[in-house]
């Protein structure tokens, strides 16, 4: 049981490090091309990535959301000034 929980913790730490180093991943829908399908005269962009070819990882999105919630929920820093 301890070995399994250690393996899960290592896996989560590795994914967190990956999200910190490489926050974007190629889009799975268009395989990183940005084009959903190209016809004879029209090119339709991928709806998921909007033609950018990369999407934000789920772990990085969770980190950004948590950071935003913490930022909006804490009191602003007010420096003390002496007259």
Buried (B, 14 or more C-beta within 10 A) or exposed (E): EEEEEEEEEEEEEEEBEBBEEEBBBBBEEBEBBBEBEEEEEEEEBBEEBEBEBEBEBEBBEEBEEEEEEEEEEEEEEEEEEEE
